[in-house]
Amino acid sequence: MNKILDPISGMMTFVREAKDELKKVTWPTRDEVTSFTMVVVVALLAISLFLWLVDTGLMYLIKTVMK
């Protein structure tokens, strides 16, 4: 019977400890989440623009060399 109850007991202990740890987490406020999201979106747009410019420049260079 212990072969069946030991894994279940271990899972219950894990779930209980995980729940206790989640209570200790300092969750961000709505304003923090909004500002971090804006930083990520701006960074994404800046990197996308940079990569587009590099790609366009290299394509122009390749087309010029191929002629």
C-alpha positions as CSV (number, residue, x, y, z in Angstrom):
1,M,0.0,0.0,0.0
2,N,2.9,2.4,0.6
3,K,3.9,2.1,-3.0
4,I,0.6,3.8,-3.9
5,L,0.5,6.3,-1.1
6,D,4.1,7.5,-1.1
7,P,3.9,9.2,-4.6
8,I,0.5,10.8,-3.8
9,S,1.9,12.0,-0.4
10,G,4.9,13.5,-2.2
11,M,2.7,15.3,-4.8
12,M,0.5,16.7,-2.0
13,T,3.6,18.0,-0.2
14,F,4.9,19.6,-3.4
15,V,1.6,21.3,-4.1
16,R,1.4,22.6,-0.5
17,E,4.9,23.9,-0.6
18,A,4.4,25.5,-4.0
19,K,1.3,27.3,-2.7
20,D,3.2,28.6,0.3
21,E,6.0,29.9,-2.0
22,L,3.5,31.7,-4.2
23,K,2.2,33.6,-1.2
24,K,5.7,35.0,-0.7
25,V,6.0,36.4,-4.2
26,T,5.8,40.2,-4.6
27,W,3.5,40.6,-7.6
28,P,3.9,43.7,-9.8
29,T,1.2,46.4,-9.8
30,R,-0.9,47.1,-12.9
31,D,1.2,50.3,-13.5
32,E,4.5,48.3,-13.4
33,V,3.1,45.7,-15.8
34,T,1.9,48.4,-18.2
35,S,5.2,50.2,-18.1
36,F,7.3,47.0,-18.6
37,T,5.0,46.0,-21.5
38,M,5.5,49.4,-23.2
39,V,9.3,49.0,-22.8
40,V,9.1,45.6,-24.5
41,V,6.9,46.9,-27.3
42,V,9.3,49.9,-28.0
43,A,12.3,47.7,-27.9
44,L,10.7,45.2,-30.3
45,L,9.8,48.0,-32.7
46,A,13.3,49.5,-32.5
47,I,15.0,46.1,-33.1
48,S,12.5,45.3,-35.9
49,L,13.2,48.6,-37.6
50,F,17.0,48.1,-37.3
51,L,16.8,44.6,-38.8
52,W,14.6,45.8,-41.6
53,L,17.1,48.6,-42.4
54,V,20.0,46.1,-42.4
55,D,18.1,43.7,-44.6
56,T,17.1,46.4,-47.0
57,G,20.7,47.7,-47.2
58,L,22.1,44.2,-47.8
59,M,19.5,43.4,-50.5
60,Y,20.4,46.7,-52.2
61,L,24.1,45.8,-52.0
62,I,23.6,42.3,-53.3
63,K,21.4,43.6,-56.2
64,T,24.1,46.2,-57.1
65,V,26.9,43.6,-57.1
66,M,24.9,41.1,-59.1
67,K,24.3,43.6,-62.0
